[in-house]
Amino acid sequence: MDEEYDVIVLGTGLKECILSGLLSVDGLKIWKRFKGSETTPDHLGVSKEYNVDMVPKFMMANGALVRVLIRTSVTKYLNFKAVDGSFVYNNGKIHKVPATDVEALKSNLMGLFEKRRARKFFIYVQDYEEDDPKSHEGLDLHKVTTREVISKYGLEDDTVDFIGHALALHRDDNYLDEPAIDTVKRMKAFARLSAVYGGTYMLNKPECKVEFDESGKAFGVTSEGETAKCKKVVCDPSYLPDKVKKVGRVARAICIMKHPIPDTKDSHSVQIILPKKQLKRKSDMYVFCCSYAHNVAPKGKFIAFVSTEAETDKPEIELKPGIDLLGPVEETFFDIYDRYEPANTPEEDNCFVTNSYDATTHFETTVKDVLALYSKITGKELDLSVDLNAASAAEPDAA
């Protein structure tokens, strides 16, 4: 440890791992620090056959995380499995989220006339190209709001609800009064490594202490009496509790079942988004389900996660609408954890702290935090303009 590094990354969270990979690709010298029961009931199977991610999320096929993985060449070592379906909760029932004009016409989410209006809107989104004015239909999406675009097509409130929350994956309704370009890009997206680059990994190190000089700037990390010096420290909120603020809590239920979620066409992997208006809540609720087909549970077992931003101290009651969609459940585990955001100024103390994970079932907010920290650390924007088709076609050749 008696070396000096450009950046020391503390923890094994996804954000910390992505940042260490990106910074290593940039040629920075990184030090990555890794953190190093009860008997399982017979009806649940053997415990070693479970591999439960405490913060599971889906990766959007055209999302920012895919582009980050391509940039760091991690995709050479990964296999991806498509999600069987994405669903939305509407008027007490589960419906498949329509992603195209054809699916809109078949969807039970809308009546006959609303289907026609939605189909026209979907066609507009599918055909929209930022560099082709002919596809804009006279609308400058950088100036007009999402509400104004939607009003042009006369869509009903329930339709706007599932488009905004289940298709564009917005977590609140602020997007309606913001430029429509972001929502359109999100809808279009819905429809369609450190060790290698010289990073140093330290496994199973005891608790680390961030060291500060007289001016309050971090200059290193001490573990087992040794101090590794650095110019910057990256970590999650648990390492620097005095430099973060509590901004909320996440309520989560982990449910073990022996069947797929009803009304999802026997899907082994699925997400269901329950918009807040449908539940009369302040925030959306999310259901994530995977199964033995993903090697996370014994044969025949399914694992479902129900999560939301906690509004009370009773997760069992708050999460009931999502749990009720699952059908019979063999075992349920409840948890509430605090959510933190950095309250420090990195330019003053050299500490770059990540946000806690939110309740969403996708990585988009996670990667947004990573990219923001990357820009603060390096002083530059990360170029993610990757041709995904070309990248995927190149993989077999690389093999």
N, C-alpha and C positions, 0 to 999 in steps of 0.2 A: 504493500500500500504506500510505500514511501516514494510516490510519484506525484506529479501534478497533472490534472486533467482539465480539459476545457469545461466539461459538464459532468456532474455526478448525479445519477438518477437513482432515487430511492424507491423501492417497492416493485411489485410484479404485476400491477394493474395494467389493463390493456392500454390506457393512455400513456403510461410511463414506458411500456414496451414499444409502442409506435413511435413515440418521441425519440427514444434512444436509437431506433433504427434509422429514422429520418436524419437525425443529427450525425450519425456515423456515416451515412451516405454522403453527407456534406463534408466529410473529412475531419470532423471534430473528434477529439480523443475523449471517449466516454467510459465511465466506470458505472456499471449497473449492479445494484445490490439486491439479492434475492432473500426474502424471508423463508426463512425456513418453515373406552367408549361403551356407548351403551350397546347391548345386544340387539340385533335387528329382529323384529317379529317374524315368525316363520312365513306368514302369508305374504310378506313383502319380498321374499327371496334372499339371496346372498348379498351382503352389503358391498362386497368388492365389485359387484357387477353394476353398481350405480356410479355415475359420474355427473354429479349435479352442479351446474354452474349457478352461483348465487345471484348473478346479474345477467341472465341470458338475454340476448338480443339477436335480431335478424339483420343480415347485411343486404342493403338495397343493391340490386344488380348493376345499376348505373349510378350508385352513390359514391360519395367522397372516399369512403373507406376502401373500396375496390381500387380506386385510383392511387391511393396511398400505398396499398400493398403491391401494386404493379411497379410503382416508383422504387420501392425498396427490394424488388425482385423476390418477395416472399411467395408470390403466386407460383413460383417454380416448385415449391415444396408442399403446396396445399391442394386438396381436392374439395370441390364445392358440391353441395346437394341442394337442388331447388326446393323451395317451400311448396307444399301441396296446395295451399290456398290462403287467401287473405279475406277475412270476413268483417262485417260491421254489425253492431247491435242496433236494431231500429224497431220501435214500437213493440218491444217484448220478444222479438224473434231475431235469429241469426241469418244474415244474408251474405252471399258472396259479393265482394266489392267489384263492380264492373269497371274494367280498365279501358275498354274500347267502345266504339259506337255500337258494334254488334252485340257485345255483352250488355250494353245499356238497354237495348231493345228486348233482351231476354230476361232482364232482372225483375224480380218480384218487389224490389224496393219502391217502384214507381208505378203510377197508373198509366194508361195508354197515352194520353196527351203529354204527360210529363216525360214519358220515355222519348217521345219525338223531340221535345225541347232539349232534353239531356243529350240525345244523339247528336244534334246540331252542335252543341257545345263541345262534346268530345271530339267531333271531327275538326272543329276549329283548333283545339289544343293539339291534336295529332298532326295537323298540317302546318302549324305555326313554326316558322323558322326565323330566327332573329335577324338573319342577313338577307331575308327575302321579303321586301315590303308588300308584295302581292298577297302574302299569306296573313298580313296583319289586319285586313278588313277595315282599314282606316283607324285602327286603335294603336296608340303608342303605349305599350304595356309598361314602359318605364315611368309613365306619368299617370295613366288612369288607374284607379284602384280595382281590386278584385271585385268589390261590391258593384262597381259600375259595369264591369264586364259581364258579371252574372246577371245583372238586371236587364242587360240587352237580350238575354235569352229567356228571361222570365221564369227562372227556376224557383221551385218551392223551397221553403225553409228546410225541410227534412233532406232534400236533395243536396242543398248547400252544405248541410251538416256532415253528410258522409263524404262529400267531395273534399271538404276542407280538412276533416280529421282523419278519415280512413284512406283517402287517396293522396292528398298533399301532405298528410302527417303533421299538420299544425296542432299545437297543444292548446291554443286558445283562439279566440275570434278576432284578435288584433289584425290578422292578415287581411281581413275584409276591407280595412281602410288603408292598406299599404299598397304600393305598386304591384300590379297583377303579375309582373314578369316572374317573380319568385314562385308563386303558386303554379303558374303554367309550366315552369321548368320542373317543379316537383312532380306534377302529374305526368309529364312526359317521361320522367325518370322511372315512375312507378310502372308505366307500360313497357318499357323496354329494359436488409437484415444486419442487426448490429454486429454479431460475431463475425460475419463474413467480411464486414468493412472495417474491422479493427477495433471493435469495442471490447472492453475487458469485463468479464462477468465474475462476480464473487458470490458463491452459493452458501446458503445457510449461515450467513454472518449474524452475530447477535445484534441487539438493538444498537442503532446508530445515533449519534448525536451530531447535529449540525453546529459547526463552530463559527463564531462571529468575531470580527475585530472590534476595535474601539469605536469605529464609526458606525457599527451596526451592519456591516456587510458580511455575508457568508463567504468564508474562504476555504472551507474544507469540511470533511466528515470523519468523525472518530469512531472506531470500533475496535474492541479488544486492545485498547491502549495505543493503537496506531492511527495516524491521521493521514487521510488522502486529501491533498490540496486541490482546489479547483477554482474556476472563475464563476461558475454558476451551479446552483443546486435545483434539481427538479424533483418534486415529490407530491404525494397525495396529502390531503388535509391531516391525516393522523400523525405525520411527522412534525408538523409545526402548528399545533392547536392554537397558539397565541397569534397566528397570522391569518386566521380564517374567521368567518362569521356564519352562524347558522341561518339558513334561508328557508328551511322547510324539513319535512320528513316524508319518507316513503313507506307505505304499508304494503307488505307482500305476503302472499300465501303460496306455499309449495304443496301441490296435491299429487298424490300417487294413485293411479287408476289402472284398471285392466281392460280399458276400452278407449277408442277415440272419442273426441267430443261429439255429442249428438248434433245432427244437422250440418256437419262439415264434410259430408260425402266420404266418411271413413278416412279422413286425412291423418297421416302420421305426423305431419308438421304443419302448424297453422298459427296464424295470429288473428285475434279478434279485437277490434277496437270498439269500445263502448263510449260514444261521445257524451260529454257532460250534460248536454241538454236532455238526452234520453234518460239520464239518471237523476236529473235535477240536482247536480253537484257543481262544484266550482272547477273541477278538473276531470279530464278523461280517465277512463279505466282501461287496462290492457290485459289481454290474455295471451300467453305464449305457451305452445304445446309441442313437445317432441316425444320420441318413443324409443323402444328397443331397436328400431331400424337405424337409429343414429348412434348406437352403442353407448347409450347413457343409462340404460336400465336393463334388468333381466328380461328374458323372452316373455312377450305378452304384456309388458308393463308400459304405461304412458306416464309422463310427468308434465303437469300443467302448472304454470306460474300465473298468478293473478296479482296485479300491482296497480297502485295509484298513489297520487300525492295525498298523504294522510291529512284528514281534516278533523279527526277526533283521536282519542286514545284507545279506540276499540276496533282493531283491524278486522275482527271476526264479523262485526256488523257492517263496516264500510265495504268490505270486499264481497259481501254476500251476493250482490247482483252478478258478479263475474263467476263466482263459485257455483251458483245455481245453474249456470249454463253447462257445467261439466258433466252432469249426470252423477251416478254413484261414485263416491270417492273412498278409497281404502284408508288413506292416512293424509292428514293435513297438518302442516307446520306454519305457524304465523310468526311474523317478525315486523318490527317497526325500527327503522334506523334514521338517524339525523342526516340531513343533506347540507353540505357546506360549500361556500365559495370563498376564494381568497379575498382578504381585506387589506393586504399589504401593497406596497409599490415596488415591483421587481427592480426598477432602475435604482432604487435606494438601498436594497438589501441583497440583491443577486439571488433571490429565492423565487422560483416559479412553481406555484402550487396549482394543481388541477382541481376542477370542480368534482364534487361527489356525483355518483351516477344517479340519473333520474329514473322515473318509473316507465319510460317508453320501452317498446319492444324492438326498437331499431337503433342503429349505430349513428344516425345522422347528427344528433346533438353531441354525442361523444367525440366524433371527428371534428366537429365545429370547434370544440374546446381545444383539441390537439392542435389544429391549424392556427388558432389564435395564439397559443403558447409558442408554437414554432416561430411565428412572426416576431413575437416579443424577444425570443432568445437570439434569433439570427439577424433580425432587422430587415427581413425580406419576406415576400409572399411566396408560398409554395405553389409552383406551377403544376396543376393537375389536369392540364389539357391533354389527356391521353386518349388515343383512338382505341377504345375497348375491343372493337372487332379485330383490329390488327394485332393487338396484344394477345388475344385469345388464340388467334391463328398462329402466332409465333411459338406458343407453348409446345405443341408437338414437335416442332423443328428443334427446339432447345433440348428436348428429351432425346 
